[in-house]
């Protein structure tokens, strides 16, 4: 009788051993144990996937929200956008992106013009104007000036001829106005000038908006030829709205244009101060491309002593920087370097310029110290 042939396990079937050796029972047991463990792990994975499937909406929403918040925080923190100063790194000294500093040129402005008692002004009752000039000037008021002709005249000042006198403006306007009044203004004379249409003009309003004529245009020119050679600014044009029956908006200066001897003109824009600072009137504004060392109302532009510390961020330094294009004047020299956006309106800052240079601030500070120390000094 032939002896039984040896067998060994291959996979799940038993086959005769070719080597004639006895199969290892220990190895067989290890393989069966590993198969059992693999089955248990597979079942646990299946249970986890089923659970995840049941709660998948909440899981994905939470995961996406966390990823969005983390990514947004990293991006904002890296570029410094929209992150309050108090939340930034204490070691951060200045903004990662430099804001361009506009190159300014100081120009002496000899003209100043204000409206006295604007609430009482109207087309029928007239307007009271208060000029304030550094030199002898001529104030010419044009009632019912044609809008298109006026802007064409400003372009002629740039490309054709200089508007130095009232006659030059009238030639450029082709006499497209209803009535003219003219006054001679002495140097530093602040006497009020009354402007009114004559009764025979029979004008009670200038029609609905948009209008073809400005109610009143005031022109200030230098009276002496010598003064025109000294000053860069040779004329100022002020467009004034006067309320009438059709449009009852209060009397105000709409536009102010400074005409330069070089054939340029600048549209004056009002600067917006913070709430705890005195707002700059149109007479204290600066040209779009040049700054004046004198406000249009006269005197040096100074910040009052009680309002000298009114930076909207630190509340410790005097406001000195104008942000463009929003024209908010709200930052001091120490805080300007940290901001790419205006802290008041959040508009991105394209350019900025200082009201006073560092040298002028040092001179003002030294003058203030001398005024405080010398009166009580003991020799």
JOBEL-V746087 format. One record per helix or strand of 3 or more residues. SS is the DSSP state (h for helix, s for strand). FROM is the first residue (numbers start at 0). LEN is the number of residues. Records with the same first field share a line. If there is no record, write none. Layout:
SS = FROM-LEN + FROM-LEN
//
This chain:
s = 6-4 + 12-4 + 112-4 + 125-6 + 136-10 + 178-7 + 191-4 + 212-10 + 232-9 + 251-9 + 264-3 + 320-4 + 327-4 + 350-4
h = 24-30 + 55-24 + 84-3 + 117-3 + 146-13 + 165-8 + 198-3 + 224-6 + 281-3 + 304-3 + 335-3 + 357-17
//
